Amino acid sequence: MTDSPLLPAGTTLWISGARVLLPDSDWHAPAMADIAIQDDRILAVAPRFEPRPGAPAPERLDARGHLVIPGFVNAHYHSHDVLAKGTLEQVPLEQWRLYALPAQYPPRSLEEVRARTLLGALECLRSGMTTVQDMLTLYPFDPAHLDTVLQAYEDVGIRVVFSLQYGDRKGLDTVPYWKDIFPAEYHHLLSSAAEPEKRFDLLGHFEETCLKAPAKARRHWALGPSAPERCTPELMARTVDLAKRYDIPVYSHIYESKGMALQARLELQQYGGSLIRRLHAEGCLGPHMNFAHSVWLAPDEIEILAETGAGTVLNPQGNLKMQCGLPPIKALMRAGVRIGLGCDNCSCSDAQNMYAAMKLFSLLATVSEFRKGPPPAMEAMKAATEGGAAGARLGHLIGKIAPGYKADLSIVDLADPSFVPLNSVVRQLVNIEGGRAVRHVMVDGEWVIRDRKFTTVDEAAIFDEVEAVMPTFRKDFADIGARVAMLQPWLDQAQEKMHASDVGIERLPRLS
C-alpha cells in the first residue's frame, strides 16, 4: 500500500519524478514532485501520484534528473529590430535610436516582418521564456504588418502580451539640446522611439481591431505609450481610460538614460522636474502601469511608485551597453516596488536570454548600493517569473507552478555542468546556467520545444526566411550608418552637454 494520492481525474499529461520549483518550496533544494495537467492547466502537484485504476493512461513524461520551473516572462521586448543583433557596440542611447528604430527605415516588407517576429520568438523560447511582452513600433503603420505579426506569434506558439508603441510628440522635441545644436536642415533626420502618425488614430484602430477582438488563449493585450515625454497629458489620459476599461497593463519607457531624466528637469519644473510626479498628478499611476528601465529614478519617485502600486521592468543588458547606468535595484526592492525583467531590443541587448538578464540583475543589485539587501538570486528569479506575470495583469494565470495556473513550463536537464554539483538550484539557475540545459518548453499545456526541437514550426525554414530578407536589411542599415556618421559631430556635442548636466542623482560610474 502507498499513501500517494491517485492521479486526478481528467489528467491529460503526467510529469513525474522531477525537482519542481514551487512557490513555497526551498528554491535552493526543491523536492521531487509530480505535476498533473489537464489540457492547458495544472490540476495538482504532489510528491508522487499513483495511476488511477481503470482510467485511460495520460501522456507521461519521466522527468527524473530534471528541474521544472515556471516559464520566464520577457516583460520588455521590441520585435521590430530582431535582425539588428550584433550590429552595434558602444553607442549612447540617444544616438542608438537613429540606428535601431523604425522611423529611420524605409517601409518593411511583409516577409521581413514575419521573419523577424518568428526569429525573435524562437530565441525567447530557447532560453525558457513562455511569455513575451512585445512593445512593437510599426511605422508607418500598415494593418497588414500587424496581422502578420499576430499570425507569426500564433504559429510559433509563444504567449504574447502585445502592444503597439505610440506617441504624439516628435522625438526632436523630447531630446535635450538636439533642436538647438543641430542645423535646421537636419531636423527631419532626427526621430525617436515612436513618431506621431499623420492623420491616423493608431490608438483608436488598436481598440477597434484588437481590444474588441475575440479572445485567444495565448494572446493578451497591453497599451504602449512610448514614454511620458513623448505623450501629451491628453494621450496619457486616454491610455489610462482604456487600461481601466479593458483591465489591461500599460508599458512605457521612463528614465532609461540621463538624457531622459534631464529632459524632465528642463521641461517639468512645475512638477519639480519629475515625470513620475507629473503622471501622479494626472492620475496615471497605479497597478496597471509598468515603467521599463527606470534607471534614473530619484528616491522620492521610487516611494511614489511603491505607494501607487506601479511597477518597473529592468533591462540590465541594454542599459549597460547603451551607457545608461546602473538602476537602483536595492532601493526598488526595499520599497516593495514590483520588478519584472526584460531583454529589450536585439540591437542593444543582443540576446533574448532571460538567464543573462537574471545574472546581470543579480550582479548589479550587489553594486547598486553597498547596503545589504535581499539575496539577489532569489529576487532575480522572482522578477523573471512572478514579477513579469503580475505586471502583465496575469499573475493569477502564469509565473508560478500551482493548481489552476496555466501549464507554461520550462524543463531543465540537471545533467549539465551548470548543475554539478547541485549546491543551490536558484543560485545556479541565475549565476551559472545560460539556457544550454533547457530541454522541453510547454506553453498553454502544449509542447513547443520537445527534446530541444521545435514542434510548432520548422526552425531551419525560418532561418532561410531570415537570410532571404537580410540583403535589403543590410543595405538599409548601411545607409543609416552613413547618415549617422554625417550627423556625428552634432550628436557628440549634444551628448557631451547632456553628460555634463546635473540632474541631482548619479547612476553612471565615475572615475576619479
C-alpha positions as CSV (number, residue, x, y, z in Angstrom):
1,M,0.0,0.0,0.0
2,T,1.1,3.6,-0.6
3,D,-0.1,6.9,0.8
4,S,0.5,8.6,-2.5
5,P,-2.7,10.2,-4.0
6,L,-4.3,9.0,-7.2
7,L,-3.7,10.9,-10.3
8,P,-6.6,13.4,-10.6
9,A,-9.4,12.6,-12.9
10,G,-9.1,14.3,-16.2
11,T,-5.3,14.4,-16.3
12,T,-4.0,14.6,-19.8
13,L,-0.3,14.9,-19.0
14,W,1.6,13.5,-16.1
15,I,5.1,14.9,-15.4
16,S,6.8,12.7,-12.9
17,G,10.0,12.5,-10.8
18,A,11.4,16.0,-11.4
19,R,12.5,18.5,-8.9
20,V,9.8,21.3,-9.1
21,L,10.3,24.9,-8.2
22,L,7.0,25.5,-6.3
23,P,6.2,28.9,-4.8
24,D,6.6,27.7,-1.2
25,S,9.4,25.3,-1.7
26,D,13.1,25.6,-0.8
27,W,14.4,27.1,-4.1
28,H,18.0,26.1,-3.1
29,A,17.0,22.4,-2.9
30,P,13.5,21.9,-4.3
31,A,12.0,18.5,-3.6
32,M,10.9,15.9,-6.2
33,A,7.3,16.2,-7.2
34,D,4.7,15.1,-9.8
35,I,2.6,17.5,-11.8
36,A,-0.8,16.6,-13.2
37,I,-2.0,18.7,-16.1
38,Q,-5.4,18.8,-17.8
39,D,-5.2,20.4,-21.2
40,D,-3.9,23.9,-20.6
41,R,-4.0,24.0,-16.8
42,I,-2.2,22.5,-13.8
43,L,-4.6,20.2,-11.9
44,A,-2.4,19.3,-9.0
45,V,1.1,18.8,-7.6
46,A,2.1,16.1,-5.2
47,P,5.3,14.4,-4.0
48,R,4.1,11.4,-6.1
49,F,0.9,10.3,-7.8
50,E,-0.4,6.8,-8.4
51,P,-2.2,5.8,-11.6
52,R,-6.0,5.9,-11.4
53,P,-7.3,2.4,-11.7
54,G,-9.5,1.9,-14.8
55,A,-8.8,5.4,-16.2
56,P,-7.2,5.9,-19.6
57,A,-3.4,6.4,-19.2
58,P,-2.4,10.0,-19.9
59,E,0.7,11.1,-21.7
60,R,3.6,10.7,-19.2
61,L,6.9,12.5,-19.2
62,D,9.5,10.8,-17.0
63,A,11.4,13.9,-15.8
64,R,13.8,12.2,-13.3
65,G,17.1,14.2,-13.4
66,H,15.3,17.3,-14.5
67,L,14.0,20.6,-12.9
68,V,10.6,22.1,-13.8
69,I,10.4,25.8,-13.4
70,P,7.7,28.4,-14.4
71,G,8.2,29.7,-17.9
72,F,10.0,33.0,-17.9
73,V,8.2,36.3,-18.8
74,N,10.2,38.6,-21.0
75,A,8.5,41.8,-19.8
76,H,10.1,44.2,-22.2
77,Y,10.9,43.5,-25.8
78,H,10.6,45.0,-29.2
79,S,10.5,42.6,-32.2
80,H,11.0,45.4,-34.7
81,D,14.8,45.2,-34.7
82,V,15.5,41.5,-34.2
83,L,17.6,41.5,-37.4
84,A,20.0,44.1,-35.9
85,K,21.5,41.8,-33.3
86,G,25.3,42.1,-33.2
87,T,25.4,45.3,-35.2
88,L,26.4,47.8,-32.6
89,E,28.7,48.2,-29.6
90,Q,29.3,51.4,-27.5
91,V,26.6,53.8,-28.6
92,P,24.8,56.2,-26.3
93,L,21.0,55.7,-26.2
94,E,20.0,58.9,-28.0
95,Q,22.4,58.0,-30.9
96,W,21.3,54.4,-30.9
97,R,17.8,55.4,-31.6
98,L,18.9,56.7,-35.0
99,Y,20.3,53.2,-35.9
100,A,17.6,51.0,-34.5
101,L,14.1,52.5,-34.6
102,P,11.6,52.1,-37.5
103,A,11.1,55.7,-38.3
104,Q,14.7,55.7,-39.6
105,Y,14.0,52.9,-42.1
106,P,12.1,52.7,-45.4
107,P,8.8,50.7,-45.1
108,R,9.5,47.0,-44.5
109,S,8.2,44.0,-46.5
110,L,5.6,41.6,-45.1
111,E,8.3,38.9,-45.5
112,E,10.7,40.7,-43.3
113,V,8.1,41.4,-40.6
114,R,7.1,37.8,-40.5
115,A,10.7,36.5,-40.4
116,R,11.9,38.8,-37.7
117,T,8.9,38.1,-35.5
118,L,9.3,34.3,-35.8
119,L,13.1,34.5,-35.2
120,G,12.7,36.6,-32.1
121,A,10.1,34.3,-30.7
122,L,12.4,31.2,-31.3
123,E,15.2,32.8,-29.4
124,C,12.9,33.7,-26.5
125,L,11.6,30.1,-26.3
126,R,15.1,28.6,-26.5
127,S,16.0,30.1,-23.1
128,G,12.8,29.0,-21.5
129,M,10.6,32.1,-22.0
130,T,7.0,31.2,-22.5
131,T,5.6,34.8,-22.4
132,V,6.9,37.9,-24.2
133,Q,5.7,41.4,-24.0
134,D,6.2,42.9,-27.4
135,M,6.0,46.7,-27.4
136,L,6.1,46.9,-31.2
137,T,6.6,50.0,-33.3
138,L,5.1,49.7,-36.8
139,Y,6.0,52.9,-38.6
140,P,4.5,54.0,-40.9
141,F,1.6,51.9,-39.7
142,D,0.3,49.2,-42.0
143,P,-2.6,47.0,-40.9
144,A,-1.2,44.1,-42.9
145,H,2.0,44.3,-40.8
146,L,0.0,44.0,-37.6
147,D,-1.9,41.0,-38.9
148,T,1.4,39.4,-40.0
149,V,3.0,39.8,-36.5
150,L,0.0,38.4,-34.7
151,Q,-0.2,35.4,-37.0
152,A,3.5,34.7,-36.6
153,Y,3.1,34.6,-32.8
154,E,0.2,32.2,-33.2
155,D,2.2,30.0,-35.5
156,V,5.2,29.7,-33.2
157,G,3.1,29.1,-30.1
158,I,4.6,31.6,-27.6
159,R,2.3,33.5,-25.2
160,V,2.4,37.2,-26.2
161,V,1.3,40.3,-24.3
162,F,1.1,42.6,-27.3
163,S,1.1,46.4,-27.5
164,L,1.7,48.9,-30.3
165,Q,4.1,51.7,-29.3
166,Y,2.7,55.2,-29.9
167,G,3.3,58.9,-29.1
168,D,2.0,62.2,-30.2
169,R,5.2,64.4,-29.8
170,K,8.1,64.4,-32.2
171,G,11.3,62.9,-31.0
172,L,13.2,66.0,-31.9
173,D,11.2,67.9,-29.2
174,T,12.0,65.4,-26.5
175,V,15.8,65.0,-26.5
176,P,17.8,67.7,-24.7
177,Y,19.7,70.2,-26.8
178,W,19.1,68.5,-30.2
179,K,16.8,71.2,-31.5
180,D,19.3,74.0,-30.7
181,I,22.6,72.1,-31.6
182,F,21.6,70.5,-34.9
183,P,21.3,72.7,-38.0
184,A,17.7,73.1,-39.0
185,E,18.2,71.4,-42.3
186,Y,18.9,68.1,-40.4
187,H,16.0,68.2,-38.0
188,H,13.9,66.0,-40.3
189,L,16.5,63.2,-39.8
190,L,16.1,63.1,-36.0
191,S,13.5,60.8,-34.7
192,S,12.7,58.8,-31.5
193,A,11.1,55.6,-30.5
194,A,7.6,56.4,-31.8
195,E,6.9,59.2,-34.2
196,P,3.3,60.6,-34.4
197,E,1.2,59.1,-37.2
198,K,0.0,61.6,-39.7
199,R,-3.8,61.7,-40.0
200,F,-4.3,58.3,-38.4
201,D,-5.7,57.4,-35.0
202,L,-3.4,54.5,-34.1
203,L,-4.8,54.0,-30.6
204,G,-8.4,54.1,-31.9
205,H,-7.5,51.5,-34.6
206,F,-5.9,49.3,-31.9
207,E,-9.0,49.4,-29.8
208,E,-11.4,48.5,-32.6
209,T,-9.3,45.7,-34.2
210,C,-7.5,44.3,-31.1
211,L,-9.1,45.2,-27.8
212,K,-12.6,44.4,-29.0
213,A,-11.5,41.2,-30.9
214,P,-12.5,37.7,-29.7
215,A,-10.1,36.4,-27.0
216,K,-7.3,33.9,-27.9
217,A,-5.7,31.6,-25.4
218,R,-2.1,32.8,-25.9
219,R,-2.7,36.4,-26.9
220,H,-3.1,39.2,-24.4
221,W,-3.3,43.0,-25.0
222,A,-1.4,45.9,-23.5
223,L,-1.0,49.6,-24.2
224,G,2.3,51.1,-25.2
225,P,2.7,54.9,-24.7
226,S,6.3,55.2,-25.8
227,A,7.4,57.5,-22.9
228,P,5.7,60.2,-20.9
229,E,7.8,62.9,-22.5
230,R,6.7,61.7,-25.9
231,C,3.0,61.6,-25.0
232,T,0.8,64.6,-24.1
233,P,-1.4,64.6,-21.0
234,E,-4.4,64.0,-23.3
235,L,-2.9,60.9,-24.8
236,M,-1.9,59.5,-21.4
237,A,-5.4,60.1,-20.0
238,R,-6.8,58.2,-23.0
239,T,-4.4,55.4,-22.4
240,V,-5.3,55.1,-18.7
241,D,-9.0,55.1,-19.5
242,L,-8.6,52.2,-21.9
243,A,-6.4,50.3,-19.5
244,K,-9.0,50.5,-16.8
245,R,-11.9,49.8,-19.1
246,Y,-10.3,46.7,-20.6
247,D,-8.3,45.8,-17.4
248,I,-5.0,45.6,-19.4
249,P,-1.5,46.7,-18.5
250,V,0.4,49.7,-19.7
251,Y,4.1,49.7,-20.6
252,S,6.1,52.8,-21.1
253,H,9.8,53.8,-21.1
254,I,11.0,56.0,-18.3
255,Y,14.4,57.4,-17.3
256,E,16.3,55.0,-19.4
257,S,19.2,57.5,-19.8
258,K,20.5,60.6,-18.2
259,G,19.2,62.5,-21.2
260,M,15.6,61.4,-20.4
261,A,16.0,62.5,-16.8
262,L,17.4,65.8,-17.9
263,Q,14.5,66.4,-20.3
264,A,12.2,66.1,-17.3
265,R,14.3,68.5,-15.3
266,L,14.2,71.1,-18.1
267,E,10.6,70.7,-19.1
268,L,8.6,69.9,-16.0
269,Q,9.7,72.5,-13.4
270,Q,6.1,72.8,-12.2
271,Y,6.4,69.1,-11.1
272,G,9.9,69.5,-9.6
273,G,11.5,68.2,-12.8
274,S,9.8,64.8,-12.3
275,L,7.9,62.7,-14.8
276,I,6.6,60.5,-12.0
277,R,5.2,63.5,-10.2
278,R,3.6,64.7,-13.5
279,L,2.0,61.3,-14.1
280,H,0.9,61.1,-10.4
281,A,-0.8,64.5,-10.7
282,E,-2.5,63.4,-13.9
283,G,-3.9,60.2,-12.3
284,C,-1.9,57.8,-14.4
285,L,-0.1,55.7,-11.8
286,G,-1.4,52.5,-10.4
287,P,-1.1,48.7,-10.7
288,H,-1.8,48.8,-14.4
289,M,1.4,50.8,-15.1
290,N,4.9,49.3,-15.8
291,F,7.9,51.5,-16.4
292,A,10.7,50.0,-18.5
293,H,14.3,50.7,-17.5
294,S,13.7,53.2,-14.5
295,V,17.5,53.7,-14.3
296,W,17.4,57.4,-13.2
297,L,14.5,57.2,-10.7
298,A,15.0,59.5,-7.8
299,P,14.4,58.2,-4.2
300,D,11.1,60.2,-3.8
301,E,9.9,58.8,-7.2
302,I,10.6,55.3,-6.0
303,E,8.4,55.9,-3.0
304,I,5.6,57.2,-5.2
305,L,5.7,54.0,-7.3
306,A,5.5,51.9,-4.2
307,E,2.6,53.9,-2.8
308,T,0.6,53.7,-6.1
309,G,1.4,50.1,-7.0
310,A,3.1,51.0,-10.3
311,G,5.9,48.6,-11.3
312,T,9.2,48.6,-13.2
313,V,10.8,46.3,-15.8
314,L,14.6,46.3,-15.6
315,N,16.7,45.6,-18.7
316,P,20.3,45.4,-17.5
317,Q,21.9,44.1,-20.7
318,G,20.8,47.1,-22.9
319,N,21.2,49.6,-20.1
320,L,24.9,48.7,-19.7
321,K,25.6,48.6,-23.5
322,M,23.9,51.9,-24.2
323,Q,25.8,53.6,-21.3
324,C,22.6,54.3,-19.5
325,G,23.8,53.4,-16.0
326,L,23.0,51.2,-13.0
327,P,19.4,51.0,-11.9
328,P,18.6,51.5,-8.1
329,I,17.8,47.8,-7.7
330,K,18.1,47.5,-4.0
331,A,16.2,50.7,-3.4
332,L,13.3,49.3,-5.6
333,M,13.3,46.0,-3.7
334,R,13.5,47.7,-0.3
335,A,10.5,50.0,-1.2
336,G,8.5,47.0,-2.4
337,V,8.1,48.2,-6.0
338,R,7.1,45.4,-8.4
339,I,10.0,44.4,-10.6
340,G,9.9,42.5,-13.9
341,L,12.8,41.6,-16.2
342,G,13.2,42.2,-19.9
343,C,15.7,41.7,-22.6
344,D,14.8,44.8,-24.7
345,N,15.8,45.4,-28.3
346,C,18.1,42.9,-30.0
347,S,20.3,45.8,-31.3
348,C,21.1,47.0,-27.7
349,S,20.9,43.9,-25.6
350,D,21.7,41.5,-28.4
351,A,20.4,38.4,-26.6
352,Q,16.9,37.4,-25.8
353,N,18.1,35.3,-23.0
354,M,16.5,35.5,-19.5
355,Y,19.4,33.7,-17.9
356,A,21.7,36.6,-19.0
357,A,19.2,39.1,-17.7
358,M,18.9,37.4,-14.3
359,K,22.6,37.1,-13.9
360,L,23.2,40.8,-14.6
361,F,20.3,41.7,-12.3
362,S,21.9,39.7,-9.5
363,L,25.3,41.2,-10.0
364,L,24.2,44.8,-10.5
365,A,22.0,44.5,-7.3
366,T,25.1,44.0,-5.3
367,V,26.7,47.2,-6.5
368,S,23.6,49.4,-6.9
369,E,24.4,50.3,-3.3
370,F,26.5,48.8,-0.6
371,R,23.8,48.4,2.0
372,K,23.0,44.7,2.4
373,G,19.8,43.7,0.7
374,P,17.7,40.6,-0.1
375,P,19.6,37.7,-1.7
376,P,19.7,38.8,-5.3
377,A,19.5,35.4,-7.0
378,M,16.1,34.7,-5.4
379,E,14.8,38.2,-6.4
380,A,16.1,37.8,-9.9
381,M,14.2,34.5,-10.3
382,K,11.0,36.1,-9.0
383,A,11.4,39.1,-11.2
384,A,11.8,36.8,-14.3
385,T,8.6,34.9,-13.4
386,E,6.2,36.3,-10.8
387,G,7.1,39.9,-11.3
388,G,6.7,39.9,-15.1
389,A,3.4,38.0,-14.8
390,A,2.0,40.4,-12.2
391,G,2.9,43.4,-14.3
392,A,1.1,41.9,-17.3
393,R,-2.1,41.5,-15.2
394,L,-1.6,37.7,-15.5
395,G,-0.3,36.9,-12.0
396,H,-3.3,34.7,-11.4
397,L,-2.5,32.6,-14.6
398,I,1.3,32.4,-15.2
399,G,4.6,32.8,-13.4
400,K,4.0,30.1,-10.8
401,I,3.6,26.3,-10.7
402,A,0.4,25.8,-8.8
403,P,-3.1,24.3,-9.3
404,G,-5.2,26.4,-11.5
405,Y,-2.3,28.1,-13.2
406,K,-1.6,27.7,-16.9
407,A,0.8,24.9,-17.9
408,D,3.6,27.3,-19.0
409,L,6.7,25.4,-18.1
410,S,10.4,25.1,-18.8
411,I,12.1,21.8,-18.1
412,V,15.9,21.9,-17.4
413,D,18.2,19.0,-17.7
414,L,20.3,18.8,-14.5
415,A,22.8,16.5,-16.1
416,D,24.8,19.6,-17.2
417,P,28.0,21.1,-15.8
418,S,25.9,24.1,-14.7
419,F,24.2,22.0,-12.1
420,V,27.0,19.7,-11.0
421,P,27.5,19.7,-8.0
422,L,24.0,20.9,-7.1
423,N,24.6,23.3,-4.2
424,S,21.8,25.8,-4.8
425,V,19.3,25.4,-7.6
426,V,18.3,29.1,-7.6
427,R,21.8,30.4,-7.5
428,Q,23.0,28.1,-10.2
429,L,20.0,28.9,-12.4
430,V,20.7,32.6,-12.1
431,N,24.5,32.8,-11.9
432,I,25.7,29.8,-14.0
433,E,23.1,28.5,-16.4
434,G,22.8,30.2,-19.8
435,G,20.0,28.3,-21.4
436,R,22.0,25.4,-22.6
437,A,20.2,22.9,-20.3
438,V,16.7,23.8,-21.4
439,R,15.3,20.6,-22.8
440,H,11.5,21.0,-23.0
441,V,9.3,24.1,-23.1
442,M,5.5,24.0,-22.8
443,V,3.1,26.9,-23.4
444,D,-0.6,26.6,-22.5
445,G,-0.3,22.9,-22.0
446,E,1.3,22.2,-25.4
447,W,4.9,21.3,-26.1
448,V,6.6,24.0,-28.1
449,I,10.0,22.5,-27.7
450,R,10.4,18.8,-27.0
451,D,13.9,17.3,-26.7
452,R,15.3,20.6,-27.8
453,K,13.4,20.6,-31.1
454,F,10.5,22.9,-32.1
455,T,7.2,21.1,-32.5
456,T,5.3,24.1,-33.9
457,V,7.4,25.4,-36.7
458,D,10.4,24.4,-38.9
459,E,13.3,26.3,-37.4
460,A,15.6,25.8,-40.4
461,A,12.9,27.2,-42.7
462,I,12.6,30.3,-40.6
463,F,16.4,30.8,-40.8
464,D,16.0,30.6,-44.6
465,E,13.3,33.2,-44.4
466,V,15.6,35.5,-42.4
467,E,18.5,35.0,-44.9
468,A,16.2,35.9,-47.8
469,V,15.4,39.4,-46.3
470,M,18.8,40.2,-45.0
471,P,20.3,41.8,-48.2
472,T,17.7,44.5,-48.1
473,F,18.0,45.0,-44.4
474,R,21.8,45.2,-44.5
475,K,21.7,47.8,-47.3
476,D,19.2,49.9,-45.4
477,F,21.3,49.6,-42.2
478,A,24.4,50.7,-44.1
479,D,22.6,53.8,-45.4
480,I,21.5,54.6,-41.9
481,G,25.1,54.2,-40.6
482,A,26.3,56.6,-43.3
483,R,23.6,59.1,-42.2
484,V,24.6,58.8,-38.5
485,A,28.2,59.3,-39.4
486,M,27.3,62.6,-41.1
487,L,25.4,63.7,-38.0
488,Q,28.2,62.6,-35.6
489,P,29.7,66.0,-34.8
490,W,26.4,67.4,-33.5
491,L,25.5,64.1,-31.8
492,D,28.8,64.2,-29.9
493,Q,28.2,67.9,-28.9
494,A,24.7,67.2,-27.6
495,Q,25.9,64.1,-25.8
496,E,28.7,65.9,-24.0
497,K,26.4,68.7,-22.9
498,M,23.9,66.1,-21.5
499,H,26.7,64.2,-19.8
500,A,27.9,67.4,-18.1
501,S,24.5,68.4,-16.8
502,D,23.4,67.9,-13.2
503,V,20.1,66.1,-12.7
504,G,20.5,65.7,-8.9
505,I,21.3,62.0,-8.8
506,E,24.1,59.8,-10.4
507,R,23.7,56.4,-11.9
508,L,26.8,56.2,-14.0
509,P,30.2,55.0,-12.6
510,R,32.6,57.9,-12.2
511,L,36.4,57.6,-12.4
512,S,38.3,59.9,-10.1
